[in-house]
Amino acid sequence: MGAQTQRSLEHFHISTEKMPTALIHALALTKRAAAEVNRQLGLLADDRAAAIIQAADEVLAGSIPMNSRSPSGRPAPAPRPI
């Protein structure tokens, strides 16, 4: 944990509440739709659109744990294959 993160934890109340699953799914659907439309319009490269769509599909399928928390109280990033 960096020095700025540590100071923030000491000076600001960081909630440990989890974001509702329905909201996370709604955001994933929105991101997926935006990626599809922007790819069709030529505004987003195919590889980037595919990555966003895959990530959204993983969220919607439940393959990314929604209860992970980092020490800061924010959701921890999901592990990605190398």
N, CA and C atoms as an extended XYZ file, in Angstrom:
246
Properties=species:S:1:pos:R:3:atomname:S:1:resname:S:1:resid:I:1 pbc="F F F"
N         0.857       -1.171        0.000 N   MET     1
C         0.000        0.000        0.000 CA  MET     1
C         0.900        1.231        0.000 C   MET     1
N         0.565        2.168       -0.852 N   GLY     2
C         1.355        3.385       -0.967 CA  GLY     2
C         1.076        4.370        0.154 C   GLY     2
N         1.954        5.339        0.284 N   ALA     3
C         1.834        6.338        1.347 CA  ALA     3
C         0.554        7.154        1.215 C   ALA     3
N         0.197        7.547       -0.004 N   GLN     4
C        -1.019        8.342       -0.193 CA  GLN     4
C        -2.266        7.532        0.154 C   GLN     4
N        -2.258        6.254       -0.205 N   THR     5
C        -3.394        5.394        0.136 CA  THR     5
C        -3.522        5.276        1.647 C   THR     5
N        -2.405        5.068        2.329 N   GLN     6
C        -2.420        4.946        3.782 CA  GLN     6
C        -2.948        6.226        4.431 C   GLN     6
N        -2.502        7.387        3.953 N   ARG     7
C        -2.995        8.659        4.507 CA  ARG     7
C        -4.495        8.802        4.268 C   ARG     7
N        -4.954        8.410        3.094 N   SER     8
C        -6.384        8.503        2.789 CA  SER     8
C        -7.195        7.632        3.734 C   SER     8
N        -6.704        6.428        4.006 N   LEU     9
C        -7.413        5.534        4.925 CA  LEU     9
C        -7.485        6.122        6.329 C   LEU     9
N        -6.449        6.847        6.726 N   GLU    10
C        -6.427        7.452        8.054 CA  GLU    10
C        -7.338        8.673        8.146 C   GLU    10
N        -7.488        9.420        7.049 N   HIS    11
C        -8.202       10.695        7.096 CA  HIS    11
C        -9.631       10.652        6.561 C   HIS    11
N        -9.971        9.627        5.801 N   PHE    12
C       -11.302        9.567        5.199 CA  PHE    12
C       -11.976        8.254        5.552 C   PHE    12
N       -13.290        8.336        5.752 N   HIS    13
C       -14.061        7.128        6.020 CA  HIS    13
C       -14.240        6.376        4.704 C   HIS    13
N       -13.695        5.170        4.626 N   ILE    14
C       -13.836        4.328        3.444 CA  ILE    14
C       -14.853        3.247        3.789 C   ILE    14
N       -15.935        3.217        3.065 N   SER    15
C       -17.003        2.262        3.331 CA  SER    15
C       -16.577        0.843        2.981 C   SER    15
N       -17.109       -0.106        3.710 N   THR    16
C       -16.873       -1.515        3.387 CA  THR    16
C       -18.115       -2.138        2.755 C   THR    16
N       -19.112       -1.297        2.450 N   GLU    17
C       -20.315       -1.818        1.803 CA  GLU    17
C       -19.982       -2.319        0.416 C   GLU    17
N       -20.683       -3.378        0.020 N   LYS    18
C       -20.492       -3.925       -1.318 CA  LYS    18
C       -21.483       -3.282       -2.276 C   LYS    18
N       -21.064       -3.123       -3.505 N   MET    19
C       -21.950       -2.607       -4.541 CA  MET    19
C       -22.976       -3.705       -4.863 C   MET    19
N       -24.253       -3.355       -5.001 N   PRO    20
C       -25.266       -4.372       -5.304 CA  PRO    20
C       -24.959       -5.093       -6.623 C   PRO    20
N       -25.155       -6.407       -6.625 N   THR    21
C       -24.885       -7.219       -7.809 CA  THR    21
C       -25.688       -6.733       -9.006 C   THR    21
N       -26.926       -6.321       -8.787 N   ALA    22
C       -27.756       -5.843       -9.899 CA  ALA    22
C       -27.126       -4.620      -10.564 C   ALA    22
N       -26.521       -3.743       -9.777 N   LEU    23
C       -25.860       -2.565      -10.338 CA  LEU    23
C       -24.616       -2.969      -11.129 C   LEU    23
N       -23.852       -3.900      -10.600 N   ILE    24
C       -22.660       -4.381      -11.301 CA  ILE    24
C       -23.056       -4.997      -12.639 C   ILE    24
N       -24.121       -5.793      -12.648 N   HIS    25
C       -24.588       -6.405      -13.896 CA  HIS    25
C       -25.089       -5.346      -14.873 C   HIS    25
N       -25.775       -4.343      -14.374 N   ALA    26
C       -26.257       -3.267      -15.249 CA  ALA    26
C       -25.082       -2.519      -15.878 C   ALA    26
N       -24.041       -2.262      -15.104 N   LEU    27
C       -22.854       -1.592      -15.643 CA  LEU    27
C       -22.157       -2.465      -16.689 C   LEU    27
N       -22.103       -3.768      -16.434 N   ALA    28
C       -21.482       -4.684      -17.402 CA  ALA    28
C       -22.270       -4.697      -18.707 C   ALA    28
N       -23.594       -4.721      -18.608 N   LEU    29
C       -24.427       -4.691      -19.819 CA  LEU    29
C       -24.225       -3.394      -20.593 C   LEU    29
N       -24.130       -2.286      -19.874 N   THR    30
C       -23.919       -0.987      -20.515 CA  THR    30
C       -22.562       -0.938      -21.219 C   THR    30
N       -21.518       -1.404      -20.532 N   LYS    31
C       -20.177       -1.423      -21.129 CA  LYS    31
C       -20.155       -2.319      -22.366 C   LYS    31
N       -20.821       -3.484      -22.273 N   ARG    32
C       -20.851       -4.430      -23.392 CA  ARG    32
C       -21.543       -3.802      -24.600 C   ARG    32
N       -22.693       -3.192      -24.363 N   ALA    33
C       -23.447       -2.571      -25.458 CA  ALA    33
C       -22.651       -1.432      -26.093 C   ALA    33
N       -22.011       -0.612      -25.265 N   ALA    34
C       -21.217        0.503      -25.788 CA  ALA    34
C       -20.050       -0.007      -26.628 C   ALA    34
N       -19.416       -1.086      -26.192 N   ALA    35
C       -18.302       -1.652      -26.955 CA  ALA    35
C       -18.781       -2.162      -28.310 C   ALA    35
N       -19.927       -2.836      -28.322 N   GLU    36
C       -20.467       -3.353      -29.582 CA  GLU    36
C       -20.788       -2.221      -30.556 C   GLU    36
N       -21.480       -1.204      -30.066 N   VAL    37
C       -21.878       -0.087      -30.928 CA  VAL    37
C       -20.654        0.673      -31.432 C   VAL    37
N       -19.720        0.965      -30.543 N   ASN    38
C       -18.530        1.712      -30.955 CA  ASN    38
C       -17.660        0.913      -31.923 C   ASN    38
N       -17.651       -0.409      -31.786 N   ARG    39
C       -16.924       -1.236      -32.756 CA  ARG    39
C       -17.614       -1.153      -34.116 C   ARG    39
N       -18.942       -1.262      -34.124 N   GLN    40
C       -19.696       -1.196      -35.384 CA  GLN    40
C       -19.512        0.153      -36.076 C   GLN    40
N       -19.378        1.209      -35.300 N   LEU    41
C       -19.192        2.549      -35.867 CA  LEU    41
C       -17.739        2.822      -36.263 C   LEU    41
N       -16.858        1.887      -35.944 N   GLY    42
C       -15.451        2.073      -36.272 CA  GLY    42
C       -14.715        2.965      -35.295 C   GLY    42
N       -15.309        3.207      -34.137 N   LEU    43
C       -14.700        4.083      -33.131 CA  LEU    43
C       -13.865        3.321      -32.102 C   LEU    43
N       -13.961        1.996      -32.132 N   LEU    44
C       -13.235        1.163      -31.177 CA  LEU    44
C       -12.651       -0.018      -31.941 C   LEU    44
N       -11.368       -0.247      -31.751 N   ALA    45
C       -10.688       -1.348      -32.438 CA  ALA    45
C       -11.306       -2.684      -32.036 C   ALA    45
N       -11.300       -3.620      -32.980 N   ASP    46
C       -11.901       -4.934      -32.736 CA  ASP    46
C       -11.323       -5.632      -31.509 C   ASP    46
N        -9.995       -5.576      -31.324 N   ASP    47
C        -9.384       -6.274      -30.195 CA  ASP    47
C        -9.797       -5.663      -28.856 C   ASP    47
N        -9.916       -4.353      -28.814 N   ARG    48
C       -10.350       -3.697      -27.566 CA  ARG    48
C       -11.820       -3.989      -27.283 C   ARG    48
N       -12.632       -3.930      -28.318 N   ALA    49
C       -14.052       -4.240      -28.148 CA  ALA    49
C       -14.221       -5.674      -27.664 C   ALA    49
N       -13.470       -6.593      -28.255 N   ALA    50
C       -13.561       -8.000      -27.855 CA  ALA    50
C       -13.168       -8.185      -26.391 C   ALA    50
N       -12.142       -7.466      -25.940 N   ALA    51
C       -11.703       -7.573      -24.545 CA  ALA    51
C       -12.773       -7.049      -23.592 C   ALA    51
N       -13.390       -5.930      -23.942 N   ILE    52
C       -14.450       -5.354      -23.099 CA  ILE    52
C       -15.650       -6.293      -23.055 C   ILE    52
N       -16.030       -6.812      -24.216 N   ILE    53
C       -17.178       -7.721      -24.290 CA  ILE    53
C       -16.905       -8.987      -23.488 C   ILE    53
N       -15.701       -9.532      -23.595 N   GLN    54
C       -15.353      -10.733      -22.835 CA  GLN    54
C       -15.416      -10.465      -21.329 C   GLN    54
N       -14.867       -9.336      -20.894 N   ALA    55
C       -14.893       -8.994      -19.467 CA  ALA    55
C       -16.326       -8.827      -18.975 C   ALA    55
N       -17.159       -8.156      -19.768 N   ALA    56
C       -18.563       -7.975      -19.381 CA  ALA    56
C       -19.268       -9.318      -19.286 C   ALA    56
N       -19.004      -10.200      -20.252 N   ASP    57
C       -19.616      -11.530      -20.223 CA  ASP    57
C       -19.177      -12.326      -18.997 C   ASP    57
N       -17.911      -12.173      -18.602 N   GLU    58
C       -17.417      -12.857      -17.399 CA  GLU    58
C       -18.123      -12.338      -16.152 C   GLU    58
N       -18.331      -11.036      -16.088 N   VAL    59
C       -19.053      -10.455      -14.947 CA  VAL    59
C       -20.473      -10.999      -14.914 C   VAL    59
N       -21.138      -10.992      -16.061 N   LEU    60
C       -22.528      -11.442      -16.133 CA  LEU    60
C       -22.665      -12.931      -15.837 C   LEU    60
N       -21.659      -13.723      -16.202 N   ALA    61
C       -21.692      -15.166      -15.954 CA  ALA    61
C       -21.339      -15.507      -14.508 C   ALA    61
N       -20.830      -14.526      -13.784 N   GLY    62
C       -20.467      -14.759      -12.387 CA  GLY    62
C       -19.091      -15.370      -12.218 C   GLY    62
N       -18.269      -15.372      -13.273 N   SER    63
C       -16.940      -15.969      -13.149 CA  SER    63
C       -15.934      -15.053      -12.471 C   SER    63
N       -16.302      -13.803      -12.255 N   ILE    64
C       -15.446      -12.880      -11.509 CA  ILE    64
C       -16.092      -12.685      -10.137 C   ILE    64
N       -15.374      -13.009       -9.052 N   PRO    65
C       -15.981      -12.873       -7.722 CA  PRO    65
C       -16.330      -11.421       -7.409 C   PRO    65
N       -17.555      -11.200       -6.952 N   MET    66
C       -18.023       -9.846       -6.661 CA  MET    66
C       -17.802       -9.457       -5.206 C   MET    66
N       -17.304      -10.374       -4.391 N   ASN    67
C       -17.134      -10.059       -2.974 CA  ASN    67
C       -15.682       -9.790       -2.609 C   ASN    67
N       -14.805       -9.670       -3.594 N   SER    68
C       -13.392       -9.403       -3.312 CA  SER    68
C       -13.216       -7.957       -2.870 C   SER    68
N       -12.411       -7.766       -1.859 N   ARG    69
C       -12.117       -6.417       -1.376 CA  ARG    69
C       -10.615       -6.293       -1.188 C   ARG    69
N       -10.105       -5.148       -1.549 N   SER    70
C        -8.693       -4.872       -1.313 CA  SER    70
C        -8.575       -4.226        0.065 C   SER    70
N        -7.369       -4.077        0.602 N   PRO    71
C        -7.221       -3.444        1.920 CA  PRO    71
C        -7.794       -2.030        1.975 C   PRO    71
N        -7.926       -1.364        0.845 N   SER    72
C        -8.449        0.000        0.854 CA  SER    72
C        -9.963        0.022        1.011 C   SER    72
N       -10.610       -1.147        0.925 N   GLY    73
C       -12.062       -1.188        0.991 CA  GLY    73
C       -12.698       -1.148       -0.382 C   GLY    73
N       -11.895       -0.941       -1.406 N   ARG    74
C       -12.411       -0.937       -2.772 CA  ARG    74
C       -12.365       -2.362       -3.306 C   ARG    74
N       -13.225       -2.682       -4.284 N   PRO    75
C       -13.168       -4.035       -4.844 CA  PRO    75
C       -11.788       -4.329       -5.422 C   PRO    75
N       -11.303       -5.517       -5.145 N   ALA    76
C       -10.004       -5.927       -5.681 CA  ALA    76
C       -10.157       -6.305       -7.139 C   ALA    76
N        -9.172       -5.997       -7.949 N   PRO    77
C        -9.267       -6.394       -9.352 CA  PRO    77
C        -9.242       -7.907       -9.472 C   PRO    77
N        -9.991       -8.427      -10.409 N   ALA    78
C       -10.030       -9.867      -10.628 CA  ALA    78
C        -8.708      -10.328      -11.220 C   ALA    78
N        -8.251      -11.504      -10.818 N   PRO    79
C        -7.018      -12.011      -11.407 CA  PRO    79
C        -7.220      -12.293      -12.890 C   PRO    79
N        -6.246      -11.932      -13.694 N   ARG    80
C        -6.321      -12.147      -15.135 CA  ARG    80
C        -5.236      -13.128      -15.540 C   ARG    80
N        -5.549      -14.039      -16.451 N   PRO    81
C        -4.509      -14.961      -16.918 CA  PRO    81
C        -3.408      -14.210      -17.661 C   PRO    81
N        -2.210      -14.717      -17.549 N   ILE    82
C        -1.071      -14.063      -18.207 CA  ILE    82
C        -0.821      -14.696      -19.554 C   ILE    82
